[in-house]
Amino acid sequence: MTMFAAPPNIEAQIWSQVPDELQLWDRESEFVRVKRQGQKLGSFLEGPCFDLAGNLYVVDIAFGRILRVDPDKRWTVVAEYDGEPNGLKIHQDGRIFVADHKLGILLLDPEQRSVRPFLTRYRFEPFKGVNDLFFAANGDLYFTDQGSTGLQDPTGRVFRLRTTGELDLLIANGPSPNGLVLNLEEKTLYVCMTRANSVWRVPLLPNYGGVDKVGAMLQLSGSYSGGPDGIAIDEDGNLYVCHPGLGSVWVFDRFGEPIYRIKSPAGRSTTNLAFGGKDRKTLFITESSTGSILTAPIPHVGRQMYSHSEKPGAIAH
């Protein structure tokens, strides 16, 4: 990025925040003790995703909660359990999938306010710690298995669970794989490698079930708390990359040139994002350190998520 001029800013604003009565400042957790080194937290939001009714789901990895914010900005705890939910996506058939760092891929039942296991192992071994997930147009589920990997241990993994039930290991040498998204043609997967401060480009070989020559699409700089986290794409193929520590979402065109910087008006932990609004031209961003959801107007239309598309698919599992 240092080779380019600074892109123009888009100012974000606070849309809503976790209500005081739902902040858990006095509660301890392993996530707070180990990952945040004892830092005082009331919540740590991630994984924003809209359902068909316009409700925004977010996860609280620090305290094992899944929360829902309705269009009137009323917050509800949908589920609270002994886990570490990190990512969330909604299937076309309405099922809500959760990537839980501690427990694997889970299914959320918002009516019963409970979660149950869906996929917890690969070849009879537990995952390192799943992080985020993304549905392809055909219903295949892509997800990252980050654990505590990084430059000191580049063994993070990226998986694809096909609708037939086959589980493909696509990447096994990732330094902290995190957010991921397919390009518009769904021939290339973009994966944020947080501790390498980069975004990898992963060409898919559908006829062979594997990947071709993997390279770095973006190499970022700066940030004291890791690198790129959540990622999304719009209908023009532009990539939106959350950069915690810098309090920003960078927007790159399909060739990797920066075209906008969206800056947080709250804290600096801009962790994940989702397109919303009636025309999908509003970006919703989780700012984790303050329990905030930010919004920013964007001049492009966000890509329609699998949950809102028309032709259903199903994962056999």
Buried (B, 14 or more C-beta within 10 A) or exposed (E): BEEEEEBEEBEBEBBBBBEEEBBBEEEEBEBBEEBBEEEEBBBBBBBBBBBEEEBBBBBBBBBBBBBBBEEEEEBEEBBBBEBBBBBBBBBBEEBBBBBBBBBBBBBBEBEEBBBEEBBEEBEEEEBBBBBBBBBBBEBBBBBBBBBBBBEEEBBBBBBBBBBEEEBBBBBEEBBBBBBBBBBBEEEBBBBBBBBBBBBBBBBBEEEEEBBEEBEBBBBBEEBEBBBBBBBBBBEEBBBBBBBBBBBBBBBBEEEBBBBBBBBBBBBBBBBBBBBBBEEBBBBBBBBBBBBBBBBBEBEBBBBEBBBEEEEEBEBEE
